[in-house]
Amino acid sequence: MSSKDCGNHDHDKAKLRLILFIILGFIVLVLFVVLLVWIILLPKKPRFVLQDATVYVFNVSTTEPSTLTTSMQITVASKNRMDKVGIYYEILDIYATYRSQQVTMPTLLPSTYQDHREISVWSPFLYGNMIPVAPGLMMALEQDQNVGAVLLNIRINGCVKWKVGTWISGKYHLNVNCPAYIKFGGFNPDGGITVGPVMKFESVVQGCSVDV
């Protein structure tokens, strides 16, 4: 092999390294611009508020195994607090829990796009027909009856995407927890413990907790 051939081989390697450096530099620049835009815009979590909760049925059977039948309608609002970032809500499931026990089946909320500073409102019905419950739930309900109110938690689980201009982010998990205090009715020896025919939510100082 001649010295000229060696020189050409070294030159090709140098050109290849230069091309790789250029590609790597471009990727780093794009990532830096995306990070800079993200830091400047600083997406904020949406604010959720439980506006209303009407309980029509909340009845625990006194016979074993214990079951809970629930029927309620809730109204929950979400506000996009950002001026330059839109929010896509996807695959949102809403349900009620009592003492960490899920007492209604999940209800799917419609997918929604929320523009800057926009407010969205949902008013779904939540149902649970003879849902099996833990044995200690009856005792907990009796204790809450003595207090005069029961604490339900309205939970929303799903995914959100951020929209900046034409750019749309990947999916982020959304977890919302809204406490709702419901006044108790009387004790029904034939049908278990009930909240009454229609009981309303009593608003509390703290709002819904939101994790994204």
C-alpha positions in Angstrom: 0.0 0.0 0.0 1.4 3.4 -1.0 1.7 6.4 1.3 -0.9 8.2 -0.8 -3.5 5.5 -0.1 -2.9 5.9 3.7 -3.4 9.6 3.4 -6.8 9.2 1.7 -7.9 6.7 4.4 -7.0 9.1 7.2 -8.9 11.9 5.3 -12.1 9.7 5.0 -11.9 8.9 8.8 -11.7 12.6 9.6 -14.7 13.4 7.4 -16.7 10.7 9.0 -15.8 12.0 12.5 -16.8 15.5 11.4 -20.2 14.3 10.1 -20.8 12.5 13.4 -19.9 15.5 15.4 -22.3 17.7 13.3 -25.2 15.2 13.7 -24.5 15.0 17.5 -24.3 18.7 17.8 -27.6 19.2 16.0 -29.3 16.7 18.3 -27.9 18.4 21.4 -29.1 21.8 20.0 -32.6 20.5 19.4 -32.8 19.0 22.8 -31.5 22.2 24.4 -34.1 24.3 22.5 -36.9 22.0 23.6 -35.7 22.1 27.2 -35.4 25.9 27.1 -38.9 26.3 25.8 -40.2 23.8 28.4 -38.5 25.8 31.2 -39.7 29.1 29.9 -43.3 28.0 29.6 -43.2 25.8 32.7 -46.4 23.8 32.4 -48.6 24.0 35.5 -50.9 21.3 36.8 -54.6 22.0 36.1 -56.8 23.0 39.0 -59.7 20.7 39.8 -62.7 21.7 42.0 -65.6 19.5 43.1 -68.6 21.7 42.6 -71.4 19.3 43.5 -72.1 15.8 44.7 -75.6 14.4 45.1 -75.9 11.0 46.6 -79.1 9.1 45.8 -78.2 5.7 47.2 -75.5 4.6 49.7 -76.7 1.4 51.3 -74.6 -1.4 53.0 -76.2 -4.8 53.4 -76.3 -6.2 56.9 -76.0 -9.8 55.8 -72.7 -11.5 54.9 -70.9 -11.1 52.6 -71.3 -7.3 53.0 -72.1 -5.4 49.8 -72.5 -1.7 49.0 -74.9 -0.2 46.6 -74.2 3.4 45.5 -75.8 5.9 43.1 -74.6 9.5 42.9 -74.1 12.4 40.5 -71.1 14.6 40.7 -70.0 17.8 39.0 -66.3 18.5 38.8 -64.5 21.4 37.0 -61.0 21.7 35.7 -59.2 24.9 34.8 -56.1 25.3 32.6 -54.1 27.9 34.5 -51.6 28.4 31.7 -51.5 31.3 29.1 -49.4 29.5 26.4 -50.0 25.8 26.9 -53.1 23.7 26.0 -54.1 20.5 27.7 -55.4 17.3 26.1 -57.4 15.1 28.6 -57.4 11.5 27.4 -58.9 8.3 28.9 -60.2 9.8 32.1 -61.8 7.4 34.6 -63.8 8.8 37.5 -65.1 6.8 40.5 -65.8 7.1 44.2 -64.0 5.5 47.2 -64.8 5.2 50.8 -61.9 4.5 53.3 -59.7 3.4 50.3 -62.4 1.0 49.1 -63.7 1.6 45.6 -67.5 1.9 45.9 -68.5 2.7 42.3 -67.5 1.3 38.9 -65.3 3.6 36.8 -67.1 6.0 34.5 -65.3 7.1 31.4 -65.2 10.9 30.8 -65.2 12.2 27.2 -61.8 13.2 25.8 -61.4 17.0 26.0 -59.0 19.7 24.7 -58.6 22.6 27.1 -57.3 25.8 25.6 -55.4 28.5 27.5 -57.2 29.6 30.7 -60.2 27.6 29.7 -62.5 25.8 32.2 -64.1 22.3 31.5 -67.0 20.9 33.5 -68.1 17.2 33.7 -71.3 15.9 35.4 -71.2 12.1 35.3 -73.4 9.6 37.2 -71.5 7.1 39.3 -73.0 3.7 40.1 -72.0 0.7 42.2 -74.5 -2.2 42.5 -73.8 -4.6 45.3 -70.1 -4.0 45.3 -68.3 -6.5 47.7 -66.7 -4.6 50.6 -64.2 -5.4 53.3 -65.7 -6.8 56.6 -64.7 -3.8 58.6 -66.6 -1.3 56.5 -69.8 -1.8 58.4 -68.1 -0.9 61.6 -66.5 2.2 60.0 -70.0 3.3 58.7 -71.4 2.9 62.2 -68.6 5.1 63.6 -69.2 7.7 60.9 -72.9 7.6 61.7 -72.1 8.7 65.2 -70.1 11.6 63.9 -72.9 12.5 61.5 -71.1 12.6 58.2 -69.3 10.3 55.8 -66.2 11.2 53.8 -66.2 10.0 50.2 -63.3 10.6 47.8 -64.0 11.3 44.1 -61.0 10.1 42.1 -60.0 10.7 38.5 -57.2 8.7 36.8 -56.1 9.2 33.2 -53.6 10.8 30.9 -52.9 14.3 29.7 -50.8 15.8 27.0 -49.4 19.4 26.8 -49.8 21.4 23.5 -47.5 24.3 22.7 -48.2 25.7 19.2 -48.2 22.7 16.9 -46.0 20.6 19.2 -47.8 18.0 21.4 -46.0 16.2 24.2 -46.1 12.6 25.2 -48.6 11.2 27.7 -48.4 12.1 31.4 -50.4 10.3 34.1 -53.0 12.4 35.9 -54.3 11.5 39.4 -57.0 13.7 41.0 -58.5 13.2 44.5 -61.5 15.3 45.6 -62.8 14.9 49.2 -66.6 15.1 49.6 -68.3 15.2 53.0 -71.8 13.8 53.0 -74.3 14.1 55.9 -75.6 10.8 57.2 -79.2 9.7 57.4 -80.6 7.2 59.9 -80.1 3.5 60.5 -82.4 1.1 58.7 -82.5 -2.3 60.4 -84.1 -4.0 57.4 -81.8 -2.6 54.7 -78.6 -1.6 56.4 -77.2 1.9 56.8 -78.3 4.6 54.3 -77.5 8.2 53.8 -81.1 9.0 52.9 -83.1 9.5 49.7 -81.0 12.5 48.5 -78.0 13.9 50.3 -75.8 16.8 49.2 -72.1 17.4 49.3 -70.8 19.9 51.8 -68.0 22.0 50.4 -64.7 22.0 52.2 -61.8 24.5 52.4 -59.2 22.4 50.7 -59.6 21.7 46.9 -58.8 18.6 45.0 -55.2 17.3 45.0 -53.7 16.9 41.6 -50.6 14.9 40.6 -49.2 14.8 37.1 
